[in-house]
Amino acid sequence: MSLPNIAPTVPLGKEDCLCRKCLIEQINVTLNAYYQTHTTDELVAFAAEHKQANVYTEGLDYMFVNGEQHPTKWYLLKQGQCCHENCKYCPYK
């Protein structure tokens, strides 16, 4: 499965690992920086550009906490609106 084309906020060096796990971590660093500097409406528009039907990536779209699967803020932003299920990482609160 492909990862969203989101550039890192810091340049990657020769020593930086480009494996899938490390790329997901780097994308999350970039997304966390975006979350701090953009409005919810801007984030929803940005996330919509990266929405792919039926493509869900562990670490980006969902995570496991104490054995339970939770949607991430990124996944919820891609949905475009609150589902009113009191999600742990809801960006619309």
C-alpha positions in Angstrom: 0.0 0.0 0.0 1.2 3.5 -0.8 1.9 6.1 1.8 0.6 9.7 1.4 3.0 12.0 -0.4 3.8 14.3 2.5 7.2 15.9 2.6 9.1 15.9 5.9 9.5 19.1 7.8 13.2 18.6 8.1 15.5 17.4 5.3 16.4 13.8 5.4 20.1 12.9 5.5 22.0 9.9 4.1 21.8 8.2 7.4 18.0 8.5 7.7 16.2 5.2 7.2 13.6 5.1 4.4 11.9 1.8 5.5 8.1 1.9 5.7 8.0 2.1 9.5 10.5 5.1 9.6 8.6 6.9 6.7 5.4 6.6 8.7 7.1 8.0 11.7 8.4 10.9 9.6 5.0 11.6 8.1 3.5 11.7 11.6 6.2 14.2 12.7 5.2 16.4 9.7 1.5 16.0 10.4 1.9 16.9 14.0 3.6 20.1 12.9 0.7 20.8 10.6 -1.8 20.2 13.4 -0.2 23.0 15.4 -0.1 25.6 12.7 -3.3 25.1 10.6 -7.0 25.4 11.3 -9.3 22.4 11.3 -10.8 23.6 8.0 -7.4 23.8 6.4 -6.4 20.4 7.8 -9.6 18.8 6.4 -8.9 20.3 3.0 -5.3 19.0 3.1 -6.4 15.6 4.3 -9.0 15.3 1.5 -6.2 15.5 -1.0 -4.7 12.3 0.4 -7.9 10.3 0.9 -7.9 6.9 -0.9 -10.9 4.6 -0.9 -10.4 1.6 1.4 -6.7 2.3 2.0 -5.9 2.3 5.7 -2.3 2.3 7.1 -1.5 1.3 10.6 0.3 4.1 12.3 -1.3 6.8 10.1 -5.0 5.9 9.9 -5.3 3.8 13.0 -3.3 2.6 15.9 -3.6 0.0 18.6 -3.9 1.2 22.3 -4.1 -1.5 24.9 -5.1 -4.0 22.2 -7.9 -1.8 20.9 -7.9 -0.2 17.5 -8.4 3.6 17.4 -8.7 5.9 14.4 -6.1 8.6 14.3 -6.5 12.3 13.9 -5.3 11.9 10.3 -8.0 9.3 9.5 -10.7 11.4 11.1 -9.6 14.5 9.2 -9.9 12.6 6.0 -13.5 11.8 6.8 -14.2 15.5 6.7 -16.6 15.7 9.6 -17.2 14.5 13.2 -18.8 11.1 13.5 -20.1 11.9 17.1 -18.6 8.7 18.5 -16.4 10.5 21.0 -13.2 9.3 19.3 -10.1 9.5 21.4 -8.2 11.5 18.8 -11.1 13.6 17.4 -9.8 16.8 15.7 -13.3 18.4 15.7 -13.7 18.9 19.4 
